[in-house]
Amino acid sequence: YTKSLEKRQERAKNKGGFVNPLLFLERIARISSYTIRAVQNAIITGKPLADLMCALMARLVPG
């Protein structure tokens, strides 16, 4: 991954551009669509944060 980013950065530099520096940090975890929908629904319905967190924790998959 890092080697690929370095190659992309070199090509971008040759073209006068750059690669987003955030890509060089640790990979950003993806947020599941379930989580996004749950947060949206909680905002719309005014659901308490504690209830939202309990629902999301129940869906956690052990790593």
CHARMM internal coordinates of N, CA and C (Angstrom, degrees):
IC EDIT
DIST 1 N 1 CA 1.4463
DIST 1 CA 1 C 1.5236
ANGL 1 N 1 CA 1 C 110.06
DIST 1 C 2 N 1.3211
ANGL 1 CA 1 C 2 N 115.95
DIHE 1 N 1 CA 1 C 2 N -46.84
DIST 2 N 2 CA 1.4541
ANGL 1 C 2 N 2 CA 120.01
DIHE 1 CA 1 C 2 N 2 CA -178.63
DIST 2 CA 2 C 1.5156
ANGL 2 N 2 CA 2 C 111.50
DIHE 1 C 2 N 2 CA 2 C -64.96
DIST 2 C 3 N 1.3320
ANGL 2 CA 2 C 3 N 116.69
DIHE 2 N 2 CA 2 C 3 N -41.84
DIST 3 N 3 CA 1.4722
ANGL 2 C 3 N 3 CA 119.93
DIHE 2 CA 2 C 3 N 3 CA 178.90
DIST 3 CA 3 C 1.5247
ANGL 3 N 3 CA 3 C 110.56
DIHE 2 C 3 N 3 CA 3 C -62.50
DIST 3 C 4 N 1.3230
ANGL 3 CA 3 C 4 N 116.48
DIHE 3 N 3 CA 3 C 4 N -40.52
DIST 4 N 4 CA 1.4536
ANGL 3 C 4 N 4 CA 121.25
DIHE 3 CA 3 C 4 N 4 CA 178.52
DIST 4 CA 4 C 1.5291
ANGL 4 N 4 CA 4 C 110.80
DIHE 3 C 4 N 4 CA 4 C -62.60
DIST 4 C 5 N 1.3305
ANGL 4 CA 4 C 5 N 116.47
DIHE 4 N 4 CA 4 C 5 N -42.33
DIST 5 N 5 CA 1.4588
ANGL 4 C 5 N 5 CA 120.07
DIHE 4 CA 4 C 5 N 5 CA 178.27
DIST 5 CA 5 C 1.5200
ANGL 5 N 5 CA 5 C 111.49
DIHE 4 C 5 N 5 CA 5 C -64.73
DIST 5 C 6 N 1.3252
ANGL 5 CA 5 C 6 N 116.82
DIHE 5 N 5 CA 5 C 6 N -38.12
DIST 6 N 6 CA 1.4669
ANGL 5 C 6 N 6 CA 119.90
DIHE 5 CA 5 C 6 N 6 CA 178.95
DIST 6 CA 6 C 1.5237
ANGL 6 N 6 CA 6 C 110.79
DIHE 5 C 6 N 6 CA 6 C -64.27
DIST 6 C 7 N 1.3381
ANGL 6 CA 6 C 7 N 116.25
DIHE 6 N 6 CA 6 C 7 N -39.47
DIST 7 N 7 CA 1.4626
ANGL 6 C 7 N 7 CA 119.58
DIHE 6 CA 6 C 7 N 7 CA 177.22
DIST 7 CA 7 C 1.5293
ANGL 7 N 7 CA 7 C 110.56
DIHE 6 C 7 N 7 CA 7 C -65.05
DIST 7 C 8 N 1.3317
ANGL 7 CA 7 C 8 N 116.35
DIHE 7 N 7 CA 7 C 8 N -43.02
DIST 8 N 8 CA 1.4710
ANGL 7 C 8 N 8 CA 120.43
DIHE 7 CA 7 C 8 N 8 CA 178.11
DIST 8 CA 8 C 1.5192
ANGL 8 N 8 CA 8 C 111.04
DIHE 7 C 8 N 8 CA 8 C -61.04
DIST 8 C 9 N 1.3427
ANGL 8 CA 8 C 9 N 115.76
DIHE 8 N 8 CA 8 C 9 N -40.06
DIST 9 N 9 CA 1.4554
ANGL 8 C 9 N 9 CA 119.56
DIHE 8 CA 8 C 9 N 9 CA -179.43
DIST 9 CA 9 C 1.5334
ANGL 9 N 9 CA 9 C 110.33
DIHE 8 C 9 N 9 CA 9 C -66.32
DIST 9 C 10 N 1.3007
ANGL 9 CA 9 C 10 N 117.22
DIHE 9 N 9 CA 9 C 10 N -40.28
DIST 10 N 10 CA 1.4645
ANGL 9 C 10 N 10 CA 120.91
DIHE 9 CA 9 C 10 N 10 CA 179.40
DIST 10 CA 10 C 1.5326
ANGL 10 N 10 CA 10 C 110.52
DIHE 9 C 10 N 10 CA 10 C -63.64
DIST 10 C 11 N 1.3387
ANGL 10 CA 10 C 11 N 116.85
DIHE 10 N 10 CA 10 C 11 N -44.28
DIST 11 N 11 CA 1.4757
ANGL 10 C 11 N 11 CA 120.02
DIHE 10 CA 10 C 11 N 11 CA 177.94
DIST 11 CA 11 C 1.5236
ANGL 11 N 11 CA 11 C 111.01
DIHE 10 C 11 N 11 CA 11 C -63.50
DIST 11 C 12 N 1.3214
ANGL 11 CA 11 C 12 N 116.25
DIHE 11 N 11 CA 11 C 12 N -41.67
DIST 12 N 12 CA 1.4605
ANGL 11 C 12 N 12 CA 120.23
DIHE 11 CA 11 C 12 N 12 CA 179.96
DIST 12 CA 12 C 1.5281
ANGL 12 N 12 CA 12 C 110.91
DIHE 11 C 12 N 12 CA 12 C -65.37
DIST 12 C 13 N 1.3216
ANGL 12 CA 12 C 13 N 116.21
DIHE 12 N 12 CA 12 C 13 N -40.12
DIST 13 N 13 CA 1.4603
ANGL 12 C 13 N 13 CA 120.49
DIHE 12 CA 12 C 13 N 13 CA 179.85
DIST 13 CA 13 C 1.5276
ANGL 13 N 13 CA 13 C 110.21
DIHE 12 C 13 N 13 CA 13 C -63.47
DIST 13 C 14 N 1.3407
ANGL 13 CA 13 C 14 N 116.87
DIHE 13 N 13 CA 13 C 14 N -39.53
DIST 14 N 14 CA 1.4641
ANGL 13 C 14 N 14 CA 120.93
DIHE 13 CA 13 C 14 N 14 CA 178.76
DIST 14 CA 14 C 1.5249
ANGL 14 N 14 CA 14 C 111.59
DIHE 13 C 14 N 14 CA 14 C -64.25
DIST 14 C 15 N 1.3379
ANGL 14 CA 14 C 15 N 116.22
DIHE 14 N 14 CA 14 C 15 N -28.45
DIST 15 N 15 CA 1.4617
ANGL 14 C 15 N 15 CA 120.73
DIHE 14 CA 14 C 15 N 15 CA 179.64
DIST 15 CA 15 C 1.5241
ANGL 15 N 15 CA 15 C 112.05
DIHE 14 C 15 N 15 CA 15 C -93.26
DIST 15 C 16 N 1.3362
ANGL 15 CA 15 C 16 N 117.20
DIHE 15 N 15 CA 15 C 16 N 1.95
DIST 16 N 16 CA 1.4570
ANGL 15 C 16 N 16 CA 121.22
DIHE 15 CA 15 C 16 N 16 CA 179.68
DIST 16 CA 16 C 1.5103
ANGL 16 N 16 CA 16 C 114.17
DIHE 15 C 16 N 16 CA 16 C 86.25
DIST 16 C 17 N 1.3063
ANGL 16 CA 16 C 17 N 117.63
DIHE 16 N 16 CA 16 C 17 N 14.66
DIST 17 N 17 CA 1.4631
ANGL 16 C 17 N 17 CA 121.62
DIHE 16 CA 16 C 17 N 17 CA -179.33
DIST 17 CA 17 C 1.5134
ANGL 17 N 17 CA 17 C 111.68
DIHE 16 C 17 N 17 CA 17 C -112.65
DIST 17 C 18 N 1.3015
ANGL 17 CA 17 C 18 N 115.21
DIHE 17 N 17 CA 17 C 18 N -161.92
DIST 18 N 18 CA 1.4582
ANGL 17 C 18 N 18 CA 120.56
DIHE 17 CA 17 C 18 N 18 CA 177.86
DIST 18 CA 18 C 1.5160
ANGL 18 N 18 CA 18 C 109.74
DIHE 17 C 18 N 18 CA 18 C -154.74
DIST 18 C 19 N 1.3085
ANGL 18 CA 18 C 19 N 115.76
DIHE 18 N 18 CA 18 C 19 N 163.43
DIST 19 N 19 CA 1.4648
ANGL 18 C 19 N 19 CA 122.58
DIHE 18 CA 18 C 19 N 19 CA 176.14
DIST 19 CA 19 C 1.5249
ANGL 19 N 19 CA 19 C 106.69
DIHE 18 C 19 N 19 CA 19 C -101.57
DIST 19 C 20 N 1.3191
ANGL 19 CA 19 C 20 N 115.93
DIHE 19 N 19 CA 19 C 20 N 139.61
DIST 20 N 20 CA 1.4603
ANGL 19 C 20 N 20 CA 120.81
DIHE 19 CA 19 C 20 N 20 CA -179.99
DIST 20 CA 20 C 1.5245
ANGL 20 N 20 CA 20 C 110.22
DIHE 19 C 20 N 20 CA 20 C -51.71
DIST 20 C 21 N 1.3431
ANGL 20 CA 20 C 21 N 118.10
DIHE 20 N 20 CA 20 C 21 N 122.48
DIST 21 N 21 CA 1.4715
ANGL 20 C 21 N 21 CA 121.17
DIHE 20 CA 20 C 21 N 21 CA -177.87
DIST 21 CA 21 C 1.5250
ANGL 21 N 21 CA 21 C 113.52
DIHE 20 C 21 N 21 CA 21 C -62.35
DIST 21 C 22 N 1.3333
ANGL 21 CA 21 C 22 N 117.45
DIHE 21 N 21 CA 21 C 22 N -23.41
DIST 22 N 22 CA 1.4665
ANGL 21 C 22 N 22 CA 119.45
DIHE 21 CA 21 C 22 N 22 CA 179.47
DIST 22 CA 22 C 1.5256
ANGL 22 N 22 CA 22 C 111.76
DIHE 21 C 22 N 22 CA 22 C -64.09
DIST 22 C 23 N 1.3272
ANGL 22 CA 22 C 23 N 116.94
DIHE 22 N 22 CA 22 C 23 N -24.53
DIST 23 N 23 CA 1.4611
ANGL 22 C 23 N 23 CA 119.75
DIHE 22 CA 22 C 23 N 23 CA 180.00
DIST 23 CA 23 C 1.5236
ANGL 23 N 23 CA 23 C 111.80
DIHE 22 C 23 N 23 CA 23 C -67.36
DIST 23 C 24 N 1.3367
ANGL 23 CA 23 C 24 N 117.20
DIHE 23 N 23 CA 23 C 24 N -22.70
DIST 24 N 24 CA 1.4503
ANGL 23 C 24 N 24 CA 120.11
DIHE 23 CA 23 C 24 N 24 CA -178.54
DIST 24 CA 24 C 1.5261
ANGL 24 N 24 CA 24 C 112.70
DIHE 23 C 24 N 24 CA 24 C -83.11
DIST 24 C 25 N 1.3247
ANGL 24 CA 24 C 25 N 116.13
DIHE 24 N 24 CA 24 C 25 N -11.26
DIST 25 N 25 CA 1.4589
ANGL 24 C 25 N 25 CA 119.37
DIHE 24 CA 24 C 25 N 25 CA 174.07
DIST 25 CA 25 C 1.5213
ANGL 25 N 25 CA 25 C 107.73
DIHE 24 C 25 N 25 CA 25 C -76.91
DIST 25 C 26 N 1.2976
ANGL 25 CA 25 C 26 N 116.99
DIHE 25 N 25 CA 25 C 26 N -178.88
DIST 26 N 26 CA 1.4596
ANGL 25 C 26 N 26 CA 119.40
DIHE 25 CA 25 C 26 N 26 CA 177.64
DIST 26 CA 26 C 1.5161
ANGL 26 N 26 CA 26 C 108.66
DIHE 25 C 26 N 26 CA 26 C -58.55
DIST 26 C 27 N 1.2987
ANGL 26 CA 26 C 27 N 116.31
DIHE 26 N 26 CA 26 C 27 N 150.74
DIST 27 N 27 CA 1.4634
ANGL 26 C 27 N 27 CA 119.74
DIHE 26 CA 26 C 27 N 27 CA -178.85
DIST 27 CA 27 C 1.5110
ANGL 27 N 27 CA 27 C 110.58
DIHE 26 C 27 N 27 CA 27 C -57.53
DIST 27 C 28 N 1.3065
ANGL 27 CA 27 C 28 N 114.63
DIHE 27 N 27 CA 27 C 28 N 136.43
DIST 28 N 28 CA 1.4547
ANGL 27 C 28 N 28 CA 120.41
DIHE 27 CA 27 C 28 N 28 CA -179.57
DIST 28 CA 28 C 1.5299
ANGL 28 N 28 CA 28 C 108.32
DIHE 27 C 28 N 28 CA 28 C -79.45
DIST 28 C 29 N 1.3179
ANGL 28 CA 28 C 29 N 114.93
DIHE 28 N 28 CA 28 C 29 N 130.07
DIST 29 N 29 CA 1.4683
ANGL 28 C 29 N 29 CA 119.21
DIHE 28 CA 28 C 29 N 29 CA 180.00
DIST 29 CA 29 C 1.5129
ANGL 29 N 29 CA 29 C 110.02
DIHE 28 C 29 N 29 CA 29 C -68.58
DIST 29 C 30 N 1.2929
ANGL 29 CA 29 C 30 N 115.55
DIHE 29 N 29 CA 29 C 30 N 142.12
DIST 30 N 30 CA 1.4581
ANGL 29 C 30 N 30 CA 120.04
DIHE 29 CA 29 C 30 N 30 CA 177.70
DIST 30 CA 30 C 1.5102
ANGL 30 N 30 CA 30 C 109.88
DIHE 29 C 30 N 30 CA 30 C -82.64
DIST 30 C 31 N 1.2980
ANGL 30 CA 30 C 31 N 115.43
DIHE 30 N 30 CA 30 C 31 N 143.15
DIST 31 N 31 CA 1.4573
ANGL 30 C 31 N 31 CA 121.08
DIHE 30 CA 30 C 31 N 31 CA 177.90
DIST 31 CA 31 C 1.5192
ANGL 31 N 31 CA 31 C 107.04
DIHE 30 C 31 N 31 CA 31 C -97.06
DIST 31 C 32 N 1.3079
ANGL 31 CA 31 C 32 N 116.12
DIHE 31 N 31 CA 31 C 32 N 128.46
DIST 32 N 32 CA 1.4552
ANGL 31 C 32 N 32 CA 119.27
DIHE 31 CA 31 C 32 N 32 CA -177.78
DIST 32 CA 32 C 1.5262
ANGL 32 N 32 CA 32 C 110.92
DIHE 31 C 32 N 32 CA 32 C -68.67
DIST 32 C 33 N 1.3059
ANGL 32 CA 32 C 33 N 114.91
DIHE 32 N 32 CA 32 C 33 N 153.90
DIST 33 N 33 CA 1.4627
ANGL 32 C 33 N 33 CA 119.48
DIHE 32 CA 32 C 33 N 33 CA 179.63
DIST 33 CA 33 C 1.5331
ANGL 33 N 33 CA 33 C 110.32
DIHE 32 C 33 N 33 CA 33 C -64.75
DIST 33 C 34 N 1.3334
ANGL 33 CA 33 C 34 N 117.14
DIHE 33 N 33 CA 33 C 34 N -29.90
DIST 34 N 34 CA 1.4639
ANGL 33 C 34 N 34 CA 120.02
DIHE 33 CA 33 C 34 N 34 CA 176.91
DIST 34 CA 34 C 1.5290
ANGL 34 N 34 CA 34 C 109.74
DIHE 33 C 34 N 34 CA 34 C -61.50
DIST 34 C 35 N 1.3182
ANGL 34 CA 34 C 35 N 117.09
DIHE 34 N 34 CA 34 C 35 N -44.39
DIST 35 N 35 CA 1.4565
ANGL 34 C 35 N 35 CA 121.54
DIHE 34 CA 34 C 35 N 35 CA -178.85
DIST 35 CA 35 C 1.5219
ANGL 35 N 35 CA 35 C 110.69
DIHE 34 C 35 N 35 CA 35 C -62.55
DIST 35 C 36 N 1.3209
ANGL 35 CA 35 C 36 N 116.23
DIHE 35 N 35 CA 35 C 36 N -44.16
DIST 36 N 36 CA 1.4659
ANGL 35 C 36 N 36 CA 120.30
DIHE 35 CA 35 C 36 N 36 CA 179.87
DIST 36 CA 36 C 1.5290
ANGL 36 N 36 CA 36 C 110.52
DIHE 35 C 36 N 36 CA 36 C -62.23
DIST 36 C 37 N 1.3308
ANGL 36 CA 36 C 37 N 116.28
DIHE 36 N 36 CA 36 C 37 N -46.19
DIST 37 N 37 CA 1.4683
ANGL 36 C 37 N 37 CA 119.51
DIHE 36 CA 36 C 37 N 37 CA 179.15
DIST 37 CA 37 C 1.5290
ANGL 37 N 37 CA 37 C 111.54
DIHE 36 C 37 N 37 CA 37 C -63.75
DIST 37 C 38 N 1.3296
ANGL 37 CA 37 C 38 N 116.62
DIHE 37 N 37 CA 37 C 38 N -39.13
DIST 38 N 38 CA 1.4642
ANGL 37 C 38 N 38 CA 120.33
DIHE 37 CA 37 C 38 N 38 CA -179.65
DIST 38 CA 38 C 1.5262
ANGL 38 N 38 CA 38 C 110.54
DIHE 37 C 38 N 38 CA 38 C -63.86
DIST 38 C 39 N 1.3205
ANGL 38 CA 38 C 39 N 117.36
DIHE 38 N 38 CA 38 C 39 N -41.69
DIST 39 N 39 CA 1.4657
ANGL 38 C 39 N 39 CA 120.70
DIHE 38 CA 38 C 39 N 39 CA 178.90
DIST 39 CA 39 C 1.5280
ANGL 39 N 39 CA 39 C 110.24
DIHE 38 C 39 N 39 CA 39 C -66.74
DIST 39 C 40 N 1.3279
ANGL 39 CA 39 C 40 N 117.04
DIHE 39 N 39 CA 39 C 40 N -43.75
DIST 40 N 40 CA 1.4644
ANGL 39 C 40 N 40 CA 120.34
DIHE 39 CA 39 C 40 N 40 CA 178.02
DIST 40 CA 40 C 1.5243
ANGL 40 N 40 CA 40 C 110.82
DIHE 39 C 40 N 40 CA 40 C -59.08
DIST 40 C 41 N 1.3215
ANGL 40 CA 40 C 41 N 116.55
DIHE 40 N 40 CA 40 C 41 N -46.70
DIST 41 N 41 CA 1.4652
ANGL 40 C 41 N 41 CA 120.37
DIHE 40 CA 40 C 41 N 41 CA -179.57
DIST 41 CA 41 C 1.5244
ANGL 41 N 41 CA 41 C 111.92
DIHE 40 C 41 N 41 CA 41 C -64.10
DIST 41 C 42 N 1.3345
ANGL 41 CA 41 C 42 N 116.47
DIHE 41 N 41 CA 41 C 42 N -37.15
DIST 42 N 42 CA 1.4610
ANGL 41 C 42 N 42 CA 120.10
DIHE 41 CA 41 C 42 N 42 CA 179.07
DIST 42 CA 42 C 1.5233
ANGL 42 N 42 CA 42 C 110.68
DIHE 41 C 42 N 42 CA 42 C -65.46
DIST 42 C 43 N 1.3252
ANGL 42 CA 42 C 43 N 116.90
DIHE 42 N 42 CA 42 C 43 N -38.48
DIST 43 N 43 CA 1.4640
ANGL 42 C 43 N 43 CA 120.43
DIHE 42 CA 42 C 43 N 43 CA 178.57
DIST 43 CA 43 C 1.5261
ANGL 43 N 43 CA 43 C 110.35
DIHE 42 C 43 N 43 CA 43 C -67.42
DIST 43 C 44 N 1.3204
ANGL 43 CA 43 C 44 N 115.82
DIHE 43 N 43 CA 43 C 44 N -45.29
DIST 44 N 44 CA 1.4648
ANGL 43 C 44 N 44 CA 120.44
DIHE 43 CA 43 C 44 N 44 CA -177.76
DIST 44 CA 44 C 1.5254
ANGL 44 N 44 CA 44 C 111.68
DIHE 43 C 44 N 44 CA 44 C -64.26
DIST 44 C 45 N 1.3256
ANGL 44 CA 44 C 45 N 116.56
DIHE 44 N 44 CA 44 C 45 N -43.80
DIST 45 N 45 CA 1.4638
ANGL 44 C 45 N 45 CA 120.15
DIHE 44 CA 44 C 45 N 45 CA -175.88
DIST 45 CA 45 C 1.5257
ANGL 45 N 45 CA 45 C 113.45
DIHE 44 C 45 N 45 CA 45 C -87.56
DIST 45 C 46 N 1.3312
ANGL 45 CA 45 C 46 N 117.67
DIHE 45 N 45 CA 45 C 46 N -10.46
DIST 46 N 46 CA 1.4616
ANGL 45 C 46 N 46 CA 120.23
DIHE 45 CA 45 C 46 N 46 CA -178.36
DIST 46 CA 46 C 1.5110
ANGL 46 N 46 CA 46 C 113.22
DIHE 45 C 46 N 46 CA 46 C 75.96
DIST 46 C 47 N 1.3243
ANGL 46 CA 46 C 47 N 115.84
DIHE 46 N 46 CA 46 C 47 N 24.18
DIST 47 N 47 CA 1.4694
ANGL 46 C 47 N 47 CA 121.85
DIHE 46 CA 46 C 47 N 47 CA -179.59
DIST 47 CA 47 C 1.5417
ANGL 47 N 47 CA 47 C 109.48
DIHE 46 C 47 N 47 CA 47 C -62.99
DIST 47 C 48 N 1.3283
ANGL 47 CA 47 C 48 N 118.01
DIHE 47 N 47 CA 47 C 48 N 137.63
DIST 48 N 48 CA 1.4654
ANGL 47 C 48 N 48 CA 120.43
DIHE 47 CA 47 C 48 N 48 CA 179.03
DIST 48 CA 48 C 1.5355
ANGL 48 N 48 CA 48 C 111.82
DIHE 47 C 48 N 48 CA 48 C -62.36
DIST 48 C 49 N 1.3017
ANGL 48 CA 48 C 49 N 115.93
DIHE 48 N 48 CA 48 C 49 N 147.58
DIST 49 N 49 CA 1.4613
ANGL 48 C 49 N 49 CA 121.87
DIHE 48 CA 48 C 49 N 49 CA -178.91
DIST 49 CA 49 C 1.5340
ANGL 49 N 49 CA 49 C 111.63
DIHE 48 C 49 N 49 CA 49 C -59.02
DIST 49 C 50 N 1.3187
ANGL 49 CA 49 C 50 N 117.16
DIHE 49 N 49 CA 49 C 50 N -38.14
DIST 50 N 50 CA 1.4658
ANGL 49 C 50 N 50 CA 120.95
DIHE 49 CA 49 C 50 N 50 CA -179.62
DIST 50 CA 50 C 1.5302
ANGL 50 N 50 CA 50 C 110.73
DIHE 49 C 50 N 50 CA 50 C -60.97
DIST 50 C 51 N 1.3260
ANGL 50 CA 50 C 51 N 117.28
DIHE 50 N 50 CA 50 C 51 N -41.04
DIST 51 N 51 CA 1.4656
ANGL 50 C 51 N 51 CA 120.57
DIHE 50 CA 50 C 51 N 51 CA 178.81
DIST 51 CA 51 C 1.5225
ANGL 51 N 51 CA 51 C 111.24
DIHE 50 C 51 N 51 CA 51 C -66.19
DIST 51 C 52 N 1.3284
ANGL 51 CA 51 C 52 N 115.39
DIHE 51 N 51 CA 51 C 52 N -41.14
DIST 52 N 52 CA 1.4622
ANGL 51 C 52 N 52 CA 119.83
DIHE 51 CA 51 C 52 N 52 CA 177.93
DIST 52 CA 52 C 1.5217
ANGL 52 N 52 CA 52 C 110.79
DIHE 51 C 52 N 52 CA 52 C -60.80
DIST 52 C 53 N 1.3271
ANGL 52 CA 52 C 53 N 116.79
DIHE 52 N 52 CA 52 C 53 N -46.33
DIST 53 N 53 CA 1.4694
ANGL 52 C 53 N 53 CA 120.85
DIHE 52 CA 52 C 53 N 53 CA -178.57
DIST 53 CA 53 C 1.5361
ANGL 53 N 53 CA 53 C 110.70
DIHE 52 C 53 N 53 CA 53 C -63.87
DIST 53 C 54 N 1.3177
ANGL 53 CA 53 C 54 N 117.36
DIHE 53 N 53 CA 53 C 54 N -38.77
DIST 54 N 54 CA 1.4726
ANGL 53 C 54 N 54 CA 120.31
DIHE 53 CA 53 C 54 N 54 CA 178.00
DIST 54 CA 54 C 1.5231
ANGL 54 N 54 CA 54 C 110.31
DIHE 53 C 54 N 54 CA 54 C -62.93
DIST 54 C 55 N 1.3261
ANGL 54 CA 54 C 55 N 117.08
DIHE 54 N 54 CA 54 C 55 N -42.09
DIST 55 N 55 CA 1.4562
ANGL 54 C 55 N 55 CA 120.21
DIHE 54 CA 54 C 55 N 55 CA -179.97
DIST 55 CA 55 C 1.5242
ANGL 55 N 55 CA 55 C 110.96
DIHE 54 C 55 N 55 CA 55 C -65.93
DIST 55 C 56 N 1.3287
ANGL 55 CA 55 C 56 N 116.89
DIHE 55 N 55 CA 55 C 56 N -40.34
DIST 56 N 56 CA 1.4729
ANGL 55 C 56 N 56 CA 119.37
DIHE 55 CA 55 C 56 N 56 CA 179.76
DIST 56 CA 56 C 1.5292
ANGL 56 N 56 CA 56 C 111.00
DIHE 55 C 56 N 56 CA 56 C -70.06
DIST 56 C 57 N 1.3096
ANGL 56 CA 56 C 57 N 117.15
DIHE 56 N 56 CA 56 C 57 N -38.68
DIST 57 N 57 CA 1.4743
ANGL 56 C 57 N 57 CA 120.22
DIHE 56 CA 56 C 57 N 57 CA 179.45
DIST 57 CA 57 C 1.5196
ANGL 57 N 57 CA 57 C 111.06
DIHE 56 C 57 N 57 CA 57 C -65.01
DIST 57 C 58 N 1.3259
ANGL 57 CA 57 C 58 N 116.90
DIHE 57 N 57 CA 57 C 58 N -32.67
DIST 58 N 58 CA 1.4697
ANGL 57 C 58 N 58 CA 120.15
DIHE 57 CA 57 C 58 N 58 CA 179.43
DIST 58 CA 58 C 1.5257
ANGL 58 N 58 CA 58 C 110.69
DIHE 57 C 58 N 58 CA 58 C -66.91
DIST 58 C 59 N 1.3311
ANGL 58 CA 58 C 59 N 116.92
DIHE 58 N 58 CA 58 C 59 N -23.67
DIST 59 N 59 CA 1.4693
ANGL 58 C 59 N 59 CA 121.21
DIHE 58 CA 58 C 59 N 59 CA -178.78
DIST 59 CA 59 C 1.5267
ANGL 59 N 59 CA 59 C 113.19
DIHE 58 C 59 N 59 CA 59 C -93.74
DIST 59 C 60 N 1.3185
ANGL 59 CA 59 C 60 N 117.35
DIHE 59 N 59 CA 59 C 60 N -2.33
DIST 60 N 60 CA 1.4675
ANGL 59 C 60 N 60 CA 119.76
DIHE 59 CA 59 C 60 N 60 CA -179.31
DIST 60 CA 60 C 1.5252
ANGL 60 N 60 CA 60 C 111.05
DIHE 59 C 60 N 60 CA 60 C -62.90
DIST 60 C 61 N 1.3010
ANGL 60 CA 60 C 61 N 114.31
DIHE 60 N 60 CA 60 C 61 N 139.98
DIST 61 N 61 CA 1.4583
ANGL 60 C 61 N 61 CA 120.61
DIHE 60 CA 60 C 61 N 61 CA 177.07
DIST 61 CA 61 C 1.5294
ANGL 61 N 61 CA 61 C 106.74
DIHE 60 C 61 N 61 CA 61 C -106.73
DIST 61 C 62 N 1.3350
ANGL 61 CA 61 C 62 N 118.20
DIHE 61 N 61 CA 61 C 62 N 124.92
DIST 62 N 62 CA 1.4637
ANGL 61 C 62 N 62 CA 119.68
DIHE 61 CA 61 C 62 N 62 CA -179.46
DIST 62 CA 62 C 1.5333
ANGL 62 N 62 CA 62 C 110.48
DIHE 61 C 62 N 62 CA 62 C -59.96
DIST 62 C 63 N 1.3414
ANGL 62 CA 62 C 63 N 115.28
DIHE 62 N 62 CA 62 C 63 N 134.68
DIST 63 N 63 CA 1.4593
ANGL 62 C 63 N 63 CA 120.83
DIHE 62 CA 62 C 63 N 63 CA -179.42
DIST 63 CA 63 C 1.4573
ANGL 63 N 63 CA 63 C 110.02
DIHE 62 C 63 N 63 CA 63 C -82.97
END
COOR INIT
IC SEED 1 N 1 CA 1 C
IC BUILD
